[in-house]
Amino acid sequence: MFVICCDSIEKVKKFAAELGTPFPVLSDPDRVAASNFGVDRAFGLSRRHTFFFGPEGKLREIDKNVKVKSHGKDVAIKLEKLGFPKK
């Protein structure tokens, strides 16, 4: 699991440190990844989507209705439904 943010490397490092994320938080200030994943939009904002890839590298599902408050729980439920093992 990883997160891609369109903020600068410095902001992303601070964000990850403050949250103590157990996964990488990547910086995409040039918005290349956001554009390639189709989440970039005008005025410097990006849509919040979650992309679920299988171990074979294939895209399995996209969650386009991310709810910030319940996202961690929502991802855990989705991973279980997709057959990913619990850790």
C-alpha positions as CSV (number, residue, x, y, z in Angstrom):
1,M,0.0,0.0,0.0
2,F,1.2,3.5,-0.7
3,V,-0.3,7.0,-1.1
4,I,0.5,9.6,-3.7
5,C,0.0,13.3,-2.9
6,C,0.5,16.2,-5.3
7,D,2.3,18.2,-2.6
8,S,6.0,18.9,-2.4
9,I,8.4,16.3,-1.0
10,E,8.8,18.4,2.1
11,K,5.1,18.6,2.8
12,V,4.6,14.9,2.1
13,K,7.5,14.0,4.5
14,K,5.9,16.2,7.2
15,F,2.4,14.7,6.6
16,A,3.7,11.1,6.8
17,A,5.8,11.9,9.9
18,E,2.8,13.5,11.7
19,L,0.5,10.6,10.9
20,G,3.2,7.9,11.5
21,T,2.0,6.1,8.3
22,P,3.1,2.5,8.1
23,F,3.3,2.8,4.3
24,P,5.1,5.1,1.8
25,V,3.7,8.5,1.0
26,L,4.9,9.6,-2.4
27,S,5.2,13.1,-3.8
28,D,3.8,14.0,-7.2
29,P,4.3,17.8,-7.4
30,D,4.4,17.8,-11.2
31,R,1.0,15.9,-11.2
32,V,2.2,13.2,-13.6
33,A,0.8,10.3,-11.6
34,A,-2.4,12.3,-10.9
35,S,-2.8,12.9,-14.6
36,N,-2.0,9.3,-15.6
37,F,-4.5,7.9,-13.1
38,G,-7.2,10.4,-14.2
39,V,-7.6,12.2,-10.9
40,D,-6.1,15.5,-11.8
41,R,-8.4,18.4,-12.2
42,A,-8.3,22.2,-12.6
43,F,-7.1,24.6,-10.0
44,G,-4.5,22.3,-8.4
45,L,-6.9,19.9,-6.8
46,S,-7.0,16.2,-7.2
47,R,-9.9,13.8,-6.7
48,R,-9.4,11.3,-3.9
49,H,-9.6,7.8,-5.3
50,T,-8.2,4.5,-4.1
51,F,-6.9,2.0,-6.6
52,F,-6.7,-1.6,-5.6
53,F,-4.0,-3.6,-7.5
54,G,-3.6,-7.4,-7.1
55,P,-0.3,-9.1,-6.4
56,E,0.0,-9.7,-10.2
57,G,0.0,-5.9,-10.7
58,K,-3.4,-5.7,-12.4
59,L,-5.9,-3.1,-11.4
60,R,-8.7,-4.9,-9.6
61,E,-11.0,-2.0,-8.5
62,I,-11.3,1.7,-8.0
63,D,-13.0,3.4,-5.1
64,K,-14.2,6.8,-6.3
65,N,-16.2,7.6,-3.2
66,V,-13.5,8.0,-0.6
67,K,-14.8,9.1,2.8
68,V,-11.9,10.5,4.8
69,K,-13.3,9.7,8.2
70,S,-13.9,6.0,7.5
71,H,-11.4,5.4,4.7
72,G,-9.0,3.1,6.7
73,K,-11.9,0.8,7.7
74,D,-13.4,1.0,4.2
75,V,-10.0,-0.1,2.7
76,A,-9.7,-3.0,5.1
77,I,-13.2,-4.2,4.2
78,K,-12.5,-3.9,0.5
79,L,-9.2,-5.8,0.7
80,E,-11.0,-8.6,2.5
81,K,-13.7,-8.8,-0.1
82,L,-11.1,-8.9,-2.8
83,G,-9.4,-11.8,-1.1
84,F,-6.3,-10.2,0.2
85,P,-4.9,-12.0,3.3
86,K,-5.1,-10.2,6.7
87,K,-1.9,-9.2,8.3
